[in-house]
């Protein structure tokens, strides 16, 4: 698995799709997006925007002074009382 590298100062558009067990797009009871640093400490909690049924978007600008840092974003929601999670690791660089 390769790790995506983004440039410092860039704004990321993060998107998530939430589907039920029948693979149908559905709106979770709650949706959150958390950015963690490499120590698994919360860097920022974002408020996603619903763009259509089951699809959510949020924007995050990579802070300056973080070259070489590793982050994890985590989408989470609850569908029919079951947790639904997606995590992705990415790195940042000046160039």
CNS distance restraints for C-alpha pairs under 8 A (distance, minus, plus):
assign (resid   3 and name CA) (resid  89 and name CA) 6.58 0.50 0.50
assign (resid   3 and name CA) (resid  90 and name CA) 5.60 0.50 0.50
assign (resid   3 and name CA) (resid  91 and name CA) 6.96 0.50 0.50
assign (resid   4 and name CA) (resid  89 and name CA) 7.53 0.50 0.50
assign (resid   4 and name CA) (resid  90 and name CA) 5.04 0.50 0.50
assign (resid   4 and name CA) (resid  91 and name CA) 6.28 0.50 0.50
assign (resid   5 and name CA) (resid  90 and name CA) 5.87 0.50 0.50
assign (resid   5 and name CA) (resid  91 and name CA) 4.71 0.50 0.50
assign (resid   5 and name CA) (resid  92 and name CA) 5.32 0.50 0.50
assign (resid   5 and name CA) (resid  93 and name CA) 6.80 0.50 0.50
assign (resid   6 and name CA) (resid  10 and name CA) 7.21 0.50 0.50
assign (resid   6 and name CA) (resid  90 and name CA) 7.46 0.50 0.50
assign (resid   6 and name CA) (resid  91 and name CA) 6.31 0.50 0.50
assign (resid   6 and name CA) (resid  92 and name CA) 4.83 0.50 0.50
assign (resid   6 and name CA) (resid  93 and name CA) 6.28 0.50 0.50
assign (resid   7 and name CA) (resid  62 and name CA) 7.63 0.50 0.50
assign (resid   7 and name CA) (resid  92 and name CA) 5.49 0.50 0.50
assign (resid   7 and name CA) (resid  93 and name CA) 5.00 0.50 0.50
assign (resid   7 and name CA) (resid  94 and name CA) 5.43 0.50 0.50
assign (resid   7 and name CA) (resid  95 and name CA) 6.03 0.50 0.50
assign (resid   8 and name CA) (resid  62 and name CA) 5.32 0.50 0.50
assign (resid   8 and name CA) (resid  63 and name CA) 6.31 0.50 0.50
assign (resid   8 and name CA) (resid  64 and name CA) 5.82 0.50 0.50
assign (resid   8 and name CA) (resid  65 and name CA) 7.79 0.50 0.50
assign (resid   8 and name CA) (resid  66 and name CA) 6.97 0.50 0.50
assign (resid   8 and name CA) (resid  67 and name CA) 6.81 0.50 0.50
assign (resid   8 and name CA) (resid  92 and name CA) 6.04 0.50 0.50
assign (resid   8 and name CA) (resid  93 and name CA) 5.83 0.50 0.50
assign (resid   8 and name CA) (resid  94 and name CA) 5.35 0.50 0.50
assign (resid   8 and name CA) (resid  95 and name CA) 7.91 0.50 0.50
assign (resid   9 and name CA) (resid  61 and name CA) 6.08 0.50 0.50
assign (resid   9 and name CA) (resid  62 and name CA) 5.05 0.50 0.50
assign (resid   9 and name CA) (resid  63 and name CA) 5.91 0.50 0.50
assign (resid   9 and name CA) (resid  64 and name CA) 6.03 0.50 0.50
assign (resid  10 and name CA) (resid  61 and name CA) 5.66 0.50 0.50
assign (resid  10 and name CA) (resid  62 and name CA) 5.76 0.50 0.50
assign (resid  11 and name CA) (resid  59 and name CA) 6.51 0.50 0.50
assign (resid  11 and name CA) (resid  60 and name CA) 5.42 0.50 0.50
assign (resid  11 and name CA) (resid  61 and name CA) 4.03 0.50 0.50
assign (resid  11 and name CA) (resid  62 and name CA) 6.27 0.50 0.50
assign (resid  12 and name CA) (resid  59 and name CA) 5.51 0.50 0.50
assign (resid  12 and name CA) (resid  60 and name CA) 5.22 0.50 0.50
assign (resid  12 and name CA) (resid  61 and name CA) 6.12 0.50 0.50
assign (resid  12 and name CA) (resid  62 and name CA) 7.60 0.50 0.50
assign (resid  13 and name CA) (resid  57 and name CA) 6.81 0.50 0.50
assign (resid  13 and name CA) (resid  58 and name CA) 5.89 0.50 0.50
assign (resid  13 and name CA) (resid  59 and name CA) 4.67 0.50 0.50
assign (resid  13 and name CA) (resid  60 and name CA) 6.77 0.50 0.50
assign (resid  14 and name CA) (resid  57 and name CA) 5.60 0.50 0.50
assign (resid  14 and name CA) (resid  58 and name CA) 5.30 0.50 0.50
assign (resid  14 and name CA) (resid  59 and name CA) 6.07 0.50 0.50
assign (resid  14 and name CA) (resid  60 and name CA) 7.74 0.50 0.50
assign (resid  15 and name CA) (resid  55 and name CA) 7.16 0.50 0.50
assign (resid  15 and name CA) (resid  56 and name CA) 5.63 0.50 0.50
assign (resid  15 and name CA) (resid  57 and name CA) 4.46 0.50 0.50
assign (resid  15 and name CA) (resid  58 and name CA) 6.60 0.50 0.50
assign (resid  16 and name CA) (resid  55 and name CA) 5.74 0.50 0.50
assign (resid  16 and name CA) (resid  56 and name CA) 5.37 0.50 0.50
assign (resid  16 and name CA) (resid  57 and name CA) 6.61 0.50 0.50
assign (resid  16 and name CA) (resid  75 and name CA) 7.01 0.50 0.50
assign (resid  17 and name CA) (resid  25 and name CA) 7.01 0.50 0.50
assign (resid  17 and name CA) (resid  54 and name CA) 5.49 0.50 0.50
assign (resid  17 and name CA) (resid  55 and name CA) 4.63 0.50 0.50
assign (resid  17 and name CA) (resid  56 and name CA) 6.63 0.50 0.50
assign (resid  18 and name CA) (resid  25 and name CA) 5.74 0.50 0.50
assign (resid  18 and name CA) (resid  26 and name CA) 5.89 0.50 0.50
assign (resid  18 and name CA) (resid  27 and name CA) 6.69 0.50 0.50
assign (resid  18 and name CA) (resid  28 and name CA) 7.02 0.50 0.50
assign (resid  18 and name CA) (resid  54 and name CA) 4.90 0.50 0.50
assign (resid  18 and name CA) (resid  55 and name CA) 6.47 0.50 0.50
assign (resid  18 and name CA) (resid  77 and name CA) 7.92 0.50 0.50
assign (resid  18 and name CA) (resid  84 and name CA) 7.53 0.50 0.50
assign (resid  19 and name CA) (resid  23 and name CA) 5.22 0.50 0.50
assign (resid  19 and name CA) (resid  24 and name CA) 5.04 0.50 0.50
assign (resid  19 and name CA) (resid  25 and name CA) 4.29 0.50 0.50
assign (resid  19 and name CA) (resid  26 and name CA) 5.33 0.50 0.50
assign (resid  19 and name CA) (resid  27 and name CA) 7.93 0.50 0.50
assign (resid  19 and name CA) (resid  54 and name CA) 6.70 0.50 0.50
assign (resid  20 and name CA) (resid  24 and name CA) 5.52 0.50 0.50
assign (resid  20 and name CA) (resid  25 and name CA) 6.57 0.50 0.50
assign (resid  20 and name CA) (resid  26 and name CA) 6.33 0.50 0.50
assign (resid  20 and name CA) (resid  79 and name CA) 6.74 0.50 0.50
assign (resid  25 and name CA) (resid  53 and name CA) 6.32 0.50 0.50
assign (resid  25 and name CA) (resid  54 and name CA) 4.83 0.50 0.50
assign (resid  25 and name CA) (resid  55 and name CA) 7.64 0.50 0.50
assign (resid  26 and name CA) (resid  53 and name CA) 5.80 0.50 0.50
assign (resid  26 and name CA) (resid  54 and name CA) 4.38 0.50 0.50
assign (resid  26 and name CA) (resid  79 and name CA) 7.88 0.50 0.50
assign (resid  27 and name CA) (resid  53 and name CA) 5.86 0.50 0.50
assign (resid  27 and name CA) (resid  54 and name CA) 4.51 0.50 0.50
assign (resid  27 and name CA) (resid  55 and name CA) 7.73 0.50 0.50
assign (resid  27 and name CA) (resid  79 and name CA) 7.47 0.50 0.50
assign (resid  28 and name CA) (resid  54 and name CA) 7.25 0.50 0.50
assign (resid  28 and name CA) (resid  77 and name CA) 5.41 0.50 0.50
assign (resid  28 and name CA) (resid  78 and name CA) 5.10 0.50 0.50
assign (resid  28 and name CA) (resid  79 and name CA) 4.84 0.50 0.50
assign (resid  28 and name CA) (resid  80 and name CA) 7.86 0.50 0.50
assign (resid  29 and name CA) (resid  77 and name CA) 6.65 0.50 0.50
assign (resid  29 and name CA) (resid  78 and name CA) 5.35 0.50 0.50
assign (resid  29 and name CA) (resid  79 and name CA) 6.20 0.50 0.50
assign (resid  29 and name CA) (resid  80 and name CA) 7.91 0.50 0.50
assign (resid  30 and name CA) (resid  76 and name CA) 7.89 0.50 0.50
assign (resid  30 and name CA) (resid  77 and name CA) 5.12 0.50 0.50
assign (resid  30 and name CA) (resid  78 and name CA) 5.91 0.50 0.50
assign (resid  31 and name CA) (resid  48 and name CA) 7.24 0.50 0.50
assign (resid  31 and name CA) (resid  75 and name CA) 7.25 0.50 0.50
assign (resid  31 and name CA) (resid  76 and name CA) 5.68 0.50 0.50
assign (resid  31 and name CA) (resid  77 and name CA) 4.49 0.50 0.50
assign (resid  31 and name CA) (resid  78 and name CA) 7.42 0.50 0.50
assign (resid  32 and name CA) (resid  45 and name CA) 7.58 0.50 0.50
assign (resid  32 and name CA) (resid  46 and name CA) 6.95 0.50 0.50
assign (resid  32 and name CA) (resid  47 and name CA) 6.55 0.50 0.50
assign (resid  32 and name CA) (resid  48 and name CA) 6.65 0.50 0.50
assign (resid  32 and name CA) (resid  74 and name CA) 7.97 0.50 0.50
assign (resid  32 and name CA) (resid  75 and name CA) 5.80 0.50 0.50
assign (resid  32 and name CA) (resid  76 and name CA) 5.36 0.50 0.50
assign (resid  32 and name CA) (resid  77 and name CA) 6.54 0.50 0.50
assign (resid  33 and name CA) (resid  45 and name CA) 5.99 0.50 0.50
assign (resid  33 and name CA) (resid  46 and name CA) 5.35 0.50 0.50
assign (resid  33 and name CA) (resid  47 and name CA) 6.77 0.50 0.50
assign (resid  33 and name CA) (resid  48 and name CA) 6.74 0.50 0.50
assign (resid  33 and name CA) (resid  58 and name CA) 7.87 0.50 0.50
assign (resid  33 and name CA) (resid  73 and name CA) 6.91 0.50 0.50
assign (resid  33 and name CA) (resid  74 and name CA) 5.53 0.50 0.50
assign (resid  33 and name CA) (resid  75 and name CA) 4.62 0.50 0.50
assign (resid  33 and name CA) (resid  76 and name CA) 6.52 0.50 0.50
assign (resid  34 and name CA) (resid  42 and name CA) 6.86 0.50 0.50
assign (resid  34 and name CA) (resid  43 and name CA) 7.61 0.50 0.50
assign (resid  34 and name CA) (resid  44 and name CA) 5.98 0.50 0.50
assign (resid  34 and name CA) (resid  45 and name CA) 4.51 0.50 0.50
assign (resid  34 and name CA) (resid  46 and name CA) 6.17 0.50 0.50
assign (resid  34 and name CA) (resid  73 and name CA) 5.70 0.50 0.50
assign (resid  34 and name CA) (resid  74 and name CA) 5.24 0.50 0.50
assign (resid  34 and name CA) (resid  75 and name CA) 6.75 0.50 0.50
assign (resid  35 and name CA) (resid  42 and name CA) 6.04 0.50 0.50
assign (resid  35 and name CA) (resid  43 and name CA) 5.38 0.50 0.50
assign (resid  35 and name CA) (resid  44 and name CA) 5.21 0.50 0.50
assign (resid  35 and name CA) (resid  45 and name CA) 6.27 0.50 0.50
assign (resid  35 and name CA) (resid  46 and name CA) 7.88 0.50 0.50
assign (resid  35 and name CA) (resid  71 and name CA) 6.81 0.50 0.50
assign (resid  35 and name CA) (resid  72 and name CA) 5.78 0.50 0.50
assign (resid  35 and name CA) (resid  73 and name CA) 4.51 0.50 0.50
assign (resid  35 and name CA) (resid  74 and name CA) 6.48 0.50 0.50
assign (resid  36 and name CA) (resid  40 and name CA) 5.22 0.50 0.50
assign (resid  36 and name CA) (resid  41 and name CA) 5.38 0.50 0.50
assign (resid  36 and name CA) (resid  42 and name CA) 4.52 0.50 0.50
assign (resid  36 and name CA) (resid  43 and name CA) 5.04 0.50 0.50
assign (resid  36 and name CA) (resid  44 and name CA) 7.10 0.50 0.50
assign (resid  36 and name CA) (resid  71 and name CA) 5.61 0.50 0.50
assign (resid  36 and name CA) (resid  72 and name CA) 5.08 0.50 0.50
assign (resid  36 and name CA) (resid  73 and name CA) 6.20 0.50 0.50
assign (resid  36 and name CA) (resid  74 and name CA) 7.90 0.50 0.50
assign (resid  37 and name CA) (resid  41 and name CA) 5.62 0.50 0.50
assign (resid  37 and name CA) (resid  42 and name CA) 6.52 0.50 0.50
assign (resid  37 and name CA) (resid  43 and name CA) 5.89 0.50 0.50
assign (resid  37 and name CA) (resid  69 and name CA) 7.72 0.50 0.50
assign (resid  37 and name CA) (resid  70 and name CA) 6.28 0.50 0.50
assign (resid  37 and name CA) (resid  71 and name CA) 4.61 0.50 0.50
assign (resid  37 and name CA) (resid  72 and name CA) 6.40 0.50 0.50
assign (resid  38 and name CA) (resid  69 and name CA) 7.28 0.50 0.50
assign (resid  38 and name CA) (resid  70 and name CA) 5.34 0.50 0.50
assign (resid  38 and name CA) (resid  71 and name CA) 5.64 0.50 0.50
assign (resid  38 and name CA) (resid  72 and name CA) 7.36 0.50 0.50
assign (resid  40 and name CA) (resid  72 and name CA) 7.97 0.50 0.50
assign (resid  46 and name CA) (resid  58 and name CA) 6.91 0.50 0.50
assign (resid  46 and name CA) (resid  59 and name CA) 7.94 0.50 0.50
assign (resid  46 and name CA) (resid  60 and name CA) 7.90 0.50 0.50
assign (resid  47 and name CA) (resid  58 and name CA) 6.76 0.50 0.50
assign (resid  48 and name CA) (resid  56 and name CA) 5.98 0.50 0.50
assign (resid  48 and name CA) (resid  57 and name CA) 5.35 0.50 0.50
assign (resid  48 and name CA) (resid  58 and name CA) 4.68 0.50 0.50
assign (resid  49 and name CA) (resid  56 and name CA) 5.41 0.50 0.50
assign (resid  49 and name CA) (resid  57 and name CA) 5.27 0.50 0.50
assign (resid  49 and name CA) (resid  58 and name CA) 6.22 0.50 0.50
assign (resid  50 and name CA) (resid  54 and name CA) 7.55 0.50 0.50
assign (resid  50 and name CA) (resid  55 and name CA) 5.98 0.50 0.50
assign (resid  50 and name CA) (resid  56 and name CA) 4.42 0.50 0.50
assign (resid  50 and name CA) (resid  57 and name CA) 6.49 0.50 0.50
assign (resid  51 and name CA) (resid  55 and name CA) 5.66 0.50 0.50
assign (resid  51 and name CA) (resid  56 and name CA) 5.50 0.50 0.50
assign (resid  51 and name CA) (resid  57 and name CA) 6.74 0.50 0.50
assign (resid  52 and name CA) (resid  56 and name CA) 7.24 0.50 0.50
assign (resid  62 and name CA) (resid  66 and name CA) 7.92 0.50 0.50
assign (resid  62 and name CA) (resid  92 and name CA) 7.82 0.50 0.50
assign (resid  66 and name CA) (resid  92 and name CA) 6.91 0.50 0.50
assign (resid  66 and name CA) (resid  93 and name CA) 7.41 0.50 0.50
assign (resid  67 and name CA) (resid  92 and name CA) 5.61 0.50 0.50
assign (resid  67 and name CA) (resid  93 and name CA) 4.45 0.50 0.50
assign (resid  67 and name CA) (resid  94 and name CA) 5.56 0.50 0.50
assign (resid  68 and name CA) (resid  91 and name CA) 6.56 0.50 0.50
assign (resid  68 and name CA) (resid  92 and name CA) 5.53 0.50 0.50
assign (resid  68 and name CA) (resid  93 and name CA) 5.36 0.50 0.50
assign (resid  69 and name CA) (resid  91 and name CA) 5.73 0.50 0.50
assign (resid  69 and name CA) (resid  92 and name CA) 5.58 0.50 0.50
assign (resid  69 and name CA) (resid  93 and name CA) 7.48 0.50 0.50
assign (resid  70 and name CA) (resid  89 and name CA) 7.16 0.50 0.50
assign (resid  70 and name CA) (resid  90 and name CA) 5.82 0.50 0.50
assign (resid  70 and name CA) (resid  91 and name CA) 4.36 0.50 0.50
assign (resid  70 and name CA) (resid  92 and name CA) 6.50 0.50 0.50
assign (resid  71 and name CA) (resid  89 and name CA) 5.83 0.50 0.50
assign (resid  71 and name CA) (resid  90 and name CA) 5.44 0.50 0.50
assign (resid  71 and name CA) (resid  91 and name CA) 6.09 0.50 0.50
assign (resid  72 and name CA) (resid  87 and name CA) 6.57 0.50 0.50
assign (resid  72 and name CA) (resid  88 and name CA) 5.47 0.50 0.50
assign (resid  72 and name CA) (resid  89 and name CA) 4.42 0.50 0.50
assign (resid  72 and name CA) (resid  90 and name CA) 6.23 0.50 0.50
assign (resid  73 and name CA) (resid  87 and name CA) 5.58 0.50 0.50
assign (resid  73 and name CA) (resid  88 and name CA) 5.51 0.50 0.50
assign (resid  73 and name CA) (resid  89 and name CA) 6.70 0.50 0.50
assign (resid  74 and name CA) (resid  85 and name CA) 6.88 0.50 0.50
assign (resid  74 and name CA) (resid  86 and name CA) 5.62 0.50 0.50
assign (resid  74 and name CA) (resid  87 and name CA) 4.43 0.50 0.50
assign (resid  74 and name CA) (resid  88 and name CA) 6.75 0.50 0.50
assign (resid  75 and name CA) (resid  85 and name CA) 5.63 0.50 0.50
assign (resid  75 and name CA) (resid  86 and name CA) 5.18 0.50 0.50
assign (resid  75 and name CA) (resid  87 and name CA) 6.48 0.50 0.50
assign (resid  76 and name CA) (resid  83 and name CA) 7.11 0.50 0.50
assign (resid  76 and name CA) (resid  84 and name CA) 5.61 0.50 0.50
assign (resid  76 and name CA) (resid  85 and name CA) 4.55 0.50 0.50
assign (resid  76 and name CA) (resid  86 and name CA) 6.62 0.50 0.50
assign (resid  77 and name CA) (resid  83 and name CA) 5.91 0.50 0.50
assign (resid  77 and name CA) (resid  84 and name CA) 5.23 0.50 0.50
assign (resid  77 and name CA) (resid  85 and name CA) 6.69 0.50 0.50
assign (resid  78 and name CA) (resid  82 and name CA) 5.36 0.50 0.50
assign (resid  78 and name CA) (resid  83 and name CA) 4.56 0.50 0.50
assign (resid  78 and name CA) (resid  84 and name CA) 5.79 0.50 0.50
assign (resid  79 and name CA) (resid  83 and name CA) 6.39 0.50 0.50
assign (resid  79 and name CA) (resid  84 and name CA) 6.80 0.50 0.50
